[in-house]
Amino acid sequence: MTTETDHRTSTSPTVGLPRTDSSQHADAPPHSALPARWALFAGLVGPVVATFCLAVEPQPANPNAPEPLIATLLGLALMFAWTGAAVAALRRRPSALSWASAVGGLSMAMTISCPLSGHHTGVGMWWIGEMLVCGVAWGAAVVGKYSLERH
């Protein structure tokens, strides 16, 4: 009875696969884990931005008017992005920063659409404050994602 054996040794090159030695970094977290500070940022950026915006935003032009469709759609997308950012942050996945970028972008879109949809009749310092906070949140998420991709 003849058996075939694999004559490759551990020193033979493997095409396309990087050589890894797990004994070097046994106590280090995997490279794909999101650092705790970025995970905290990504998981909380949505609620923090929303709390600020709700605090500074004045009453609508007509409190009895129905919510504009664009605000409803953007709000649903924002809730979805919050959930994605929170779940990915809890799992320490780098995609949490992509979700956080979506949160920042959607918050900007909601801030811009507010006076355009007639929900508010004008803009003031509240609108400028919201734009600044949403822009900083969006920019921080983008910078975080970029810095992680570089390392």
N, CA and C atoms as an extended XYZ file, in Angstrom:
453
Properties=species:S:1:pos:R:3:atomname:S:1:resname:S:1:resid:I:1 pbc="F F F"
N         0.839       -1.167        0.000 N   MET     1
C         0.000        0.000        0.000 CA  MET     1
C         0.894        1.243        0.000 C   MET     1
N         0.647        2.140       -0.900 N   THR     2
C         1.453        3.332       -1.045 CA  THR     2
C         0.641        4.542       -0.593 C   THR     2
N         1.265        5.414        0.173 N   THR     3
C         0.587        6.648        0.600 CA  THR     3
C         1.363        7.834        0.068 C   THR     3
N         0.606        8.863       -0.251 N   GLU     4
C         1.238       10.099       -0.705 CA  GLU     4
C         1.432       11.006        0.493 C   GLU     4
N         2.568       11.630        0.543 N   THR     5
C         2.822       12.571        1.632 CA  THR     5
C         3.147       13.929        1.043 C   THR     5
N         2.904       14.914        1.830 N   ASP     6
C         3.207       16.280        1.422 CA  ASP     6
C         4.659       16.549        1.790 C   ASP     6
N         5.497       16.798        0.787 N   HIS     7
C         6.920       16.974        1.014 CA  HIS     7
C         7.308       18.427        1.258 C   HIS     7
N         6.306       19.315        1.400 N   ARG     8
C         6.632       20.714        1.684 CA  ARG     8
C         7.098       20.848        3.122 C   ARG     8
N         8.008       21.716        3.344 N   THR     9
C         8.486       21.975        4.702 CA  THR     9
C         8.003       23.338        5.141 C   THR     9
N         8.206       23.637        6.412 N   SER    10
C         7.746       24.926        6.933 CA  SER    10
C         8.571       26.081        6.362 C   SER    10
N         9.692       25.787        5.738 N   THR    11
C        10.507       26.853        5.170 CA  THR    11
C        10.183       27.121        3.710 C   THR    11
N         9.335       26.312        3.123 N   SER    12
C         9.012       26.553        1.717 CA  SER    12
C         8.098       27.770        1.615 C   SER    12
N         8.301       28.580        0.594 N   PRO    13
C         7.491       29.797        0.464 CA  PRO    13
C         6.046       29.464        0.077 C   PRO    13
N         5.156       30.249        0.590 N   THR    14
C         3.746       30.132        0.226 CA  THR    14
C         3.386       31.376       -0.556 C   THR    14
N         2.930       31.195       -1.746 N   VAL    15
C         2.651       32.316       -2.629 CA  VAL    15
C         1.388       33.024       -2.160 C   VAL    15
N         1.477       34.325       -2.010 N   GLY    16
C         0.306       35.136       -1.710 CA  GLY    16
C        -0.053       35.239       -0.239 C   GLY    16
N         0.545       34.463        0.621 N   LEU    17
C         0.203       34.513        2.036 CA  LEU    17
C         1.383       35.045        2.826 C   LEU    17
N         1.155       36.062        3.657 N   PRO    18
C         2.260       36.575        4.465 CA  PRO    18
C         2.579       35.613        5.601 C   PRO    18
N         3.828       35.548        5.946 N   ARG    19
C         4.241       34.667        7.032 CA  ARG    19
C         3.932       35.369        8.351 C   ARG    19
N         3.239       34.677        9.214 N   THR    20
C         2.886       35.251       10.510 CA  THR    20
C         3.464       34.395       11.613 C   THR    20
N         3.921       35.055       12.629 N   ASP    21
C         4.443       34.369       13.792 CA  ASP    21
C         3.656       34.859       14.991 C   ASP    21
N         2.703       34.070       15.452 N   SER    22
C         1.802       34.496       16.513 CA  SER    22
C         2.493       34.590       17.858 C   SER    22
N         3.654       34.025       18.009 N   SER    23
C         4.330       34.072       19.302 CA  SER    23
C         4.914       35.458       19.587 C   SER    23
N         5.129       36.272       18.554 N   GLN    24
C         5.696       37.600       18.755 CA  GLN    24
C         4.733       38.527       19.467 C   GLN    24
N         3.459       38.473       19.137 N   HIS    25
C         2.474       39.409       19.659 CA  HIS    25
C         1.324       38.667       20.319 C   HIS    25
N         1.604       37.744       21.170 N   ALA    26
C         0.550       36.927       21.774 CA  ALA    26
C        -0.345       37.749       22.688 C   ALA    26
N         0.205       38.782       23.377 N   ASP    27
C        -0.606       39.554       24.295 CA  ASP    27
C        -1.180       40.824       23.666 C   ASP    27
N        -0.800       41.161       22.462 N   ALA    28
C        -1.290       42.367       21.801 CA  ALA    28
C        -2.644       42.100       21.151 C   ALA    28
N        -3.520       43.136       21.140 N   PRO    29
C        -4.811       42.950       20.475 CA  PRO    29
C        -4.609       42.819       18.973 C   PRO    29
N        -5.557       42.218       18.264 N   PRO    30
C        -5.413       42.093       16.816 CA  PRO    30
C        -5.341       43.469       16.163 C   PRO    30
N        -4.658       43.541       15.034 N   HIS    31
C        -4.477       44.812       14.346 CA  HIS    31
C        -5.803       45.407       13.882 C   HIS    31
N        -6.805       44.587       13.722 N   SER    32
C        -8.064       45.095       13.221 CA  SER    32
C        -8.956       45.651       14.324 C   SER    32
N        -8.548       45.546       15.589 N   ALA    33
C        -9.361       46.065       16.687 CA  ALA    33
C        -9.265       47.582       16.725 C   ALA    33
N       -10.403       48.219       16.881 N   LEU    34
C       -10.473       49.674       16.986 CA  LEU    34
C        -9.980       50.095       18.362 C   LEU    34
N        -9.092       51.086       18.446 N   PRO    35
C        -8.648       51.548       19.766 CA  PRO    35
C        -9.847       52.009       20.608 C   PRO    35
N        -9.741       51.856       21.902 N   ALA    36
C       -10.861       52.145       22.806 CA  ALA    36
C       -11.350       53.590       22.684 C   ALA    36
N       -10.454       54.541       22.528 N   ARG    37
C       -10.876       55.956       22.421 CA  ARG    37
C       -11.688       56.199       21.163 C   ARG    37
N       -11.269       55.613       20.062 N   TRP    38
C       -12.034       55.776       18.825 CA  TRP    38
C       -13.368       55.044       18.916 C   TRP    38
N       -13.381       53.905       19.574 N   ALA    39
C       -14.637       53.167       19.753 CA  ALA    39
C       -15.609       53.984       20.599 C   ALA    39
N       -15.117       54.610       21.651 N   LEU    40
C       -15.959       55.453       22.497 CA  LEU    40
C       -16.502       56.636       21.697 C   LEU    40
N       -15.628       57.267       20.919 N   PHE    41
C       -16.066       58.380       20.077 CA  PHE    41
C       -17.154       57.936       19.099 C   PHE    41
N       -16.895       56.853       18.376 N   ALA    42
C       -17.831       56.398       17.349 CA  ALA    42
C       -19.173       56.000       17.946 C   ALA    42
N       -19.151       55.368       19.104 N   GLY    43
C       -20.388       54.922       19.719 CA  GLY    43
C       -21.228       56.041       20.301 C   GLY    43
N       -20.591       57.139       20.703 N   LEU    44
C       -21.321       58.216       21.376 CA  LEU    44
C       -21.493       59.488       20.557 C   LEU    44
N       -20.865       59.572       19.399 N   VAL    45
C       -20.921       60.820       18.636 CA  VAL    45
C       -22.358       61.171       18.224 C   VAL    45
N       -23.147       60.195       17.849 N   GLY    46
C       -24.520       60.479       17.429 CA  GLY    46
C       -25.375       61.061       18.535 C   GLY    46
N       -25.487       60.385       19.671 N   PRO    47
C       -26.290       60.946       20.756 CA  PRO    47
C       -25.776       62.293       21.278 C   PRO    47
N       -24.463       62.487       21.309 N   VAL    48
C       -23.916       63.759       21.790 CA  VAL    48
C       -24.270       64.894       20.834 C   VAL    48
N       -24.102       64.656       19.549 N   VAL    49
C       -24.445       65.689       18.554 CA  VAL    49
C       -25.946       65.993       18.608 C   VAL    49
N       -26.770       64.961       18.699 N   ALA    50
C       -28.221       65.165       18.746 CA  ALA    50
C       -28.628       65.940       19.990 C   ALA    50
N       -28.013       65.638       21.117 N   THR    51
C       -28.330       66.361       22.353 CA  THR    51
C       -27.996       67.837       22.216 C   THR    51
N       -26.834       68.133       21.626 N   PHE    52
C       -26.467       69.536       21.407 CA  PHE    52
C       -27.467       70.212       20.482 C   PHE    52
N       -27.786       69.560       19.371 N   CYS    53
C       -28.689       70.177       18.391 CA  CYS    53
C       -30.079       70.416       18.980 C   CYS    53
N       -30.570       69.477       19.745 N   LEU    54
C       -31.877       69.663       20.384 CA  LEU    54
C       -31.848       70.789       21.409 C   LEU    54
N       -30.720       70.970       22.068 N   ALA    55
C       -30.608       72.009       23.090 CA  ALA    55
C       -30.590       73.413       22.499 C   ALA    55
N       -29.981       73.590       21.339 N   VAL    56
C       -29.845       74.942       20.782 CA  VAL    56
C       -30.903       75.284       19.740 C   VAL    56
N       -31.580       74.298       19.197 N   GLU    57
C       -32.547       74.548       18.127 CA  GLU    57
C       -33.820       75.199       18.682 C   GLU    57
N       -34.297       76.275       18.034 N   PRO    58
C       -35.523       76.922       18.507 CA  PRO    58
C       -36.769       76.122       18.108 C   PRO    58
N       -37.905       76.591       18.578 N   GLN    59
C       -39.179       75.967       18.209 CA  GLN    59
C       -39.397       76.103       16.701 C   GLN    59
N       -40.104       75.142       16.090 N   PRO    60
C       -40.362       75.248       14.648 CA  PRO    60
C       -41.248       76.445       14.330 C   PRO    60
N       -41.220       76.839       13.078 N   ALA    61
C       -42.025       77.978       12.623 CA  ALA    61
C       -43.503       77.731       12.902 C   ALA    61
N       -43.996       76.543       12.641 N   ASN    62
C       -45.377       76.166       12.909 CA  ASN    62
C       -45.357       74.849       13.675 C   ASN    62
N       -45.530       74.919       15.009 N   PRO    63
C       -45.438       73.695       15.814 CA  PRO    63
C       -46.493       72.641       15.461 C   PRO    63
N       -47.601       73.060       14.842 N   ASN    64
C       -48.674       72.127       14.489 CA  ASN    64
C       -48.509       71.518       13.102 C   ASN    64
N       -47.528       71.975       12.355 N   ALA    65
C       -47.312       71.451       10.999 CA  ALA    65
C       -46.737       70.040       11.077 C   ALA    65
N       -47.072       69.206       10.102 N   PRO    66
C       -46.489       67.856       10.104 CA  PRO    66
C       -44.990       67.921        9.816 C   PRO    66
N       -44.312       66.905       10.260 N   GLU    67
C       -42.863       66.807       10.020 CA  GLU    67
C       -42.622       66.658        8.516 C   GLU    67
N       -41.710       67.448        7.946 N   PRO    68
C       -41.419       67.297        6.518 CA  PRO    68
C       -40.890       65.888        6.202 C   PRO    68
N       -41.236       65.399        5.023 N   LEU    69
C       -40.826       64.055        4.612 CA  LEU    69
C       -39.312       63.895        4.633 C   LEU    69
N       -38.578       64.895        4.182 N   ILE    70
C       -37.119       64.800        4.148 CA  ILE    70
C       -36.557       64.638        5.560 C   ILE    70
N       -37.166       65.319        6.529 N   ALA    71
C       -36.705       65.207        7.915 CA  ALA    71
C       -36.972       63.803        8.457 C   ALA    71
N       -38.107       63.237        8.088 N   THR    72
C       -38.436       61.875        8.527 CA  THR    72
C       -37.467       60.863        7.938 C   THR    72
N       -37.199       60.980        6.644 N   LEU    73
C       -36.286       60.040        5.984 CA  LEU    73
C       -34.860       60.169        6.515 C   LEU    73
N       -34.404       61.408        6.673 N   LEU    74
C       -33.054       61.610        7.217 CA  LEU    74
C       -32.977       61.125        8.662 C   LEU    74
N       -34.040       61.323        9.427 N   GLY    75
C       -34.070       60.856       10.807 CA  GLY    75
C       -33.987       59.335       10.904 C   GLY    75
N       -34.700       58.643       10.017 N   LEU    76
C       -34.626       57.180       10.004 CA  LEU    76
C       -33.225       56.702        9.624 C   LEU    76
N       -32.644       57.344        8.616 N   ALA    77
C       -31.278       56.984        8.218 CA  ALA    77
C       -30.291       57.268        9.351 C   ALA    77
N       -30.517       58.362       10.078 N   LEU    78
C       -29.644       58.706       11.194 CA  LEU    78
C       -29.743       57.664       12.309 C   LEU    78
N       -30.945       57.206       12.614 N   MET    79
C       -31.106       56.162       13.642 CA  MET    79
C       -30.405       54.864       13.231 C   MET    79
N       -30.480       54.538       11.958 N   PHE    80
C       -29.795       53.359       11.433 CA  PHE    80
C       -28.280       53.516       11.583 C   PHE    80
N       -27.771       54.714       11.264 N   ALA    81
C       -26.327       54.969       11.380 CA  ALA    81
C       -25.888       54.951       12.842 C   ALA    81
N       -26.709       55.491       13.750 N   TRP    82
C       -26.379       55.429       15.176 CA  TRP    82
C       -26.236       53.986       15.627 C   TRP    82
N       -27.189       53.164       15.208 N   THR    83
C       -27.165       51.754       15.595 CA  THR    83
C       -25.921       51.063       15.044 C   THR    83
N       -25.622       51.308       13.776 N   GLY    84
C       -24.426       50.715       13.174 CA  GLY    84
C       -23.158       51.152       13.876 C   GLY    84
N       -23.063       52.437       14.208 N   ALA    85
C       -21.875       52.949       14.899 CA  ALA    85
C       -21.754       52.338       16.292 C   ALA    85
N       -22.867       52.237       17.001 N   ALA    86
C       -22.828       51.701       18.361 CA  ALA    86
C       -22.452       50.217       18.369 C   ALA    86
N       -23.068       49.442       17.482 N   VAL    87
C       -22.776       48.002       17.435 CA  VAL    87
C       -21.323       47.763       17.023 C   VAL    87
N       -20.871       48.464       16.001 N   ALA    88
C       -19.483       48.292       15.554 CA  ALA    88
C       -18.500       48.768       16.624 C   ALA    88
N       -18.846       49.842       17.340 N   ALA    89
C       -17.960       50.335       18.402 CA  ALA    89
C       -17.873       49.340       19.556 C   ALA    89
N       -19.009       48.744       19.915 N   LEU    90
C       -18.992       47.745       20.987 CA  LEU    90
C       -18.141       46.539       20.619 C   LEU    90
N       -18.118       46.209       19.334 N   ARG    91
C       -17.293       45.089       18.859 CA  ARG    91
C       -15.878       45.516       18.530 C   ARG    91
N       -15.597       46.826       18.682 N   ARG    92
C       -14.280       47.408       18.398 CA  ARG    92
C       -13.859       47.173       16.952 C   ARG    92
N       -14.802       47.332       16.044 N   ARG    93
C       -14.538       47.184       14.612 CA  ARG    93
C       -14.192       48.555       14.018 C   ARG    93
N       -13.214       48.617       13.132 N   PRO    94
C       -12.885       49.883       12.479 CA  PRO    94
C       -14.047       50.482       11.680 C   PRO    94
N       -14.999       49.651       11.273 N   SER    95
C       -16.153       50.172       10.535 CA  SER    95
C       -16.988       51.118       11.376 C   SER    95
N       -16.782       51.146       12.687 N   ALA    96
C       -17.508       52.086       13.547 CA  ALA    96
C       -17.244       53.521       13.122 C   ALA    96
N       -16.029       53.791       12.651 N   LEU    97
C       -15.714       55.151       12.198 CA  LEU    97
C       -16.384       55.473       10.872 C   LEU    97
N       -16.627       54.482       10.040 N   SER    98
C       -17.399       54.718        8.820 CA  SER    98
C       -18.835       55.067        9.173 C   SER    98
N       -19.389       54.309       10.133 N   TRP    99
C       -20.744       54.617       10.605 CA  TRP    99
C       -20.784       56.005       11.240 C   TRP    99
N       -19.769       56.348       12.013 N   ALA   100
C       -19.717       57.669       12.644 CA  ALA   100
C       -19.618       58.770       11.592 C   ALA   100
N       -18.916       58.498       10.499 N   SER   101
C       -18.874       59.466        9.391 CA  SER   101
C       -20.262       59.660        8.804 C   SER   101
N       -20.993       58.568        8.669 N   ALA   102
C       -22.370       58.665        8.170 CA  ALA   102
C       -23.240       59.470        9.136 C   ALA   102
N       -23.028       59.280       10.430 N   VAL   103
C       -23.765       60.047       11.437 CA  VAL   103
C       -23.482       61.542       11.255 C   VAL   103
N       -22.208       61.896       11.106 N   GLY   104
C       -21.851       63.303       10.911 CA  GLY   104
C       -22.442       63.877        9.638 C   GLY   104
N       -22.352       63.124        8.547 N   GLY   105
C       -22.903       63.601        7.273 CA  GLY   105
C       -24.418       63.745        7.311 C   GLY   105
N       -25.090       62.779        7.898 N   LEU   106
C       -26.548       62.860        8.003 CA  LEU   106
C       -26.980       63.985        8.937 C   LEU   106
N       -26.231       64.218        9.994 N   SER   107
C       -26.540       65.341       10.890 CA  SER   107
C       -26.380       66.668       10.162 C   SER   107
N       -25.353       66.761        9.326 N   MET   108
C       -25.179       67.971        8.506 CA  MET   108
C       -26.352       68.145        7.554 C   MET   108
N       -26.756       67.061        6.916 N   ALA   109
C       -27.880       67.127        5.979 CA  ALA   109
C       -29.162       67.560        6.684 C   ALA   109
N       -29.384       67.055        7.891 N   MET   110
C       -30.579       67.449        8.635 CA  MET   110
C       -30.523       68.928        9.017 C   MET   110
N       -29.339       69.400        9.401 N   THR   111
C       -29.187       70.807        9.767 CA  THR   111
C       -29.428       71.706        8.556 C   THR   111
N       -28.928       71.308        7.398 N   ILE   112
C       -29.127       72.105        6.180 CA  ILE   112
C       -30.587       72.076        5.746 C   ILE   112
N       -31.227       70.904        5.855 N   SER   113
C       -32.603       70.787        5.365 CA  SER   113
C       -33.619       71.471        6.269 C   SER   113
N       -33.263       71.761        7.482 N   CYS   114
C       -34.210       72.344        8.431 CA  CYS   114
C       -34.811       73.666        7.920 C   CYS   114
N       -34.007       74.674        7.610 N   PRO   115
C       -34.618       75.899        7.083 CA  PRO   115
C       -35.106       75.762        5.635 C   PRO   115
N       -34.486       74.868        4.861 N   LEU   116
C       -34.904       74.699        3.464 CA  LEU   116
C       -36.289       74.062        3.352 C   LEU   116
N       -36.651       73.224        4.315 N   SER   117
C       -37.950       72.537        4.262 CA  SER   117
C       -39.075       73.371        4.859 C   SER   117
N       -38.746       74.512        5.443 N   GLY   118
C       -39.765       75.344        6.058 CA  GLY   118
C       -40.007       75.014        7.521 C   GLY   118
N       -39.279       74.052        8.053 N   HIS   119
C       -39.424       73.688        9.467 CA  HIS   119
C       -39.058       74.880       10.351 C   HIS   119
N       -38.021       75.587        9.984 N   HIS   120
C       -37.649       76.855       10.613 CA  HIS   120
C       -37.622       77.914        9.520 C   HIS   120
N       -38.063       79.122        9.842 N   THR   121
C       -38.143       80.161        8.812 CA  THR   121
C       -36.826       80.870        8.580 C   THR   121
N       -35.908       80.783        9.477 N   GLY   122
C       -34.641       81.474        9.284 CA  GLY   122
C       -33.517       80.741        9.985 C   GLY   122
N       -32.337       81.282        9.802 N   VAL   123
C       -31.171       80.715       10.452 CA  VAL   123
C       -30.612       81.754       11.404 C   VAL   123
N       -29.915       81.293       12.386 N   GLY   124
C       -29.300       82.181       13.368 CA  GLY   124
C       -28.071       81.513       13.933 C   GLY   124
N       -27.675       81.965       15.104 N   MET   125
C       -26.498       81.388       15.747 CA  MET   125
C       -26.722       79.909       16.078 C   MET   125
N       -27.960       79.508       16.336 N   TRP   126
C       -28.238       78.094       16.607 CA  TRP   126
C       -27.854       77.239       15.398 C   TRP   126
N       -28.156       77.750       14.199 N   TRP   127
C       -27.885       77.001       12.973 CA  TRP   127
C       -26.372       76.913       12.731 C   TRP   127
N       -25.678       78.012       12.963 N   ILE   128
C       -24.221       78.030       12.802 CA  ILE   128
C       -23.574       77.075       13.814 C   ILE   128
N       -24.081       77.085       15.047 N   GLY   129
C       -23.572       76.165       16.067 CA  GLY   129
C       -23.781       74.710       15.682 C   GLY   129
N       -24.967       74.411       15.177 N   GLU   130
C       -25.237       73.034       14.736 CA  GLU   130
C       -24.320       72.639       13.581 C   GLU   130
N       -24.138       73.546       12.633 N   MET   131
C       -23.252       73.242       11.506 CA  MET   131
C       -21.824       72.977       11.992 C   MET   131
N       -21.352       73.779       12.927 N   LEU   132
C       -19.995       73.586       13.443 CA  LEU   132
C       -19.856       72.245       14.171 C   LEU   132
N       -20.802       71.940       15.044 N   VAL   133
C       -20.719       70.690       15.813 CA  VAL   133
C       -20.827       69.483       14.885 C   VAL   133
N       -21.769       69.518       13.945 N   CYS   134
C       -21.932       68.400       13.004 CA  CYS   134
C       -20.699       68.259       12.116 C   CYS   134
N       -20.158       69.391       11.672 N   GLY   135
C       -18.962       69.357       10.828 CA  GLY   135
C       -17.747       68.821       11.563 C   GLY   135
N       -17.578       69.215       12.822 N   VAL   136
C       -16.457       68.712       13.614 CA  VAL   136
C       -16.611       67.207       13.850 C   VAL   136
N       -17.826       66.767       14.144 N   ALA   137
C       -18.060       65.329       14.355 CA  ALA   137
C       -17.759       64.544       13.089 C   ALA   137
N       -18.232       65.053       11.967 N   TRP   138
C       -17.995       64.397       10.684 CA  TRP   138
C       -16.499       64.362       10.378 C   TRP   138
N       -15.843       65.508       10.526 N   GLY   139
C       -14.416       65.592       10.249 CA  GLY   139
C       -13.582       64.706       11.160 C   GLY   139
N       -13.930       64.651       12.439 N   ALA   140
C       -13.183       63.807       13.375 CA  ALA   140
C       -13.302       62.336       12.994 C   ALA   140
N       -14.495       61.911       12.572 N   ALA   141
C       -14.674       60.511       12.165 CA  ALA   141
C       -13.856       60.196       10.915 C   ALA   141
N       -13.828       61.118        9.977 N   VAL   142
C       -13.061       60.914        8.751 CA  VAL   142
C       -11.563       60.866        9.056 C   VAL   142
N       -11.100       61.781        9.900 N   VAL   143
C        -9.687       61.800       10.271 CA  VAL   143
C        -9.321       60.517       11.010 C   VAL   143
N       -10.184       60.071       11.908 N   GLY   144
C        -9.922       58.825       12.634 CA  GLY   144
C        -9.815       57.644       11.719 C   GLY   144
N       -10.733       57.560       10.773 N   LYS   145
C       -10.704       56.441        9.816 CA  LYS   145
C        -9.430       56.509        8.964 C   LYS   145
N        -9.072       57.703        8.534 N   TYR   146
C        -7.868       57.870        7.726 CA  TYR   146
C        -6.617       57.487        8.513 C   TYR   146
N        -6.556       57.914        9.782 N   SER   147
C        -5.368       57.608       10.573 CA  SER   147
C        -5.237       56.114       10.850 C   SER   147
N        -6.366       55.426       11.019 N   LEU   148
C        -6.305       53.978       11.216 CA  LEU   148
C        -5.890       53.251        9.956 C   LEU   148
N        -6.318       53.742        8.813 N   GLU   149
C        -5.946       53.108        7.556 CA  GLU   149
C        -4.474       53.280        7.245 C   GLU   149
N        -3.890       54.365        7.706 N   ARG   150
C        -2.475       54.619        7.466 CA  ARG   150
C        -1.585       53.741        8.330 C   ARG   150
N        -2.082       53.288        9.449 N   HIS   151
C        -1.241       52.503       10.372 CA  HIS   151
C        -1.520       51.073       10.253 C   HIS   151
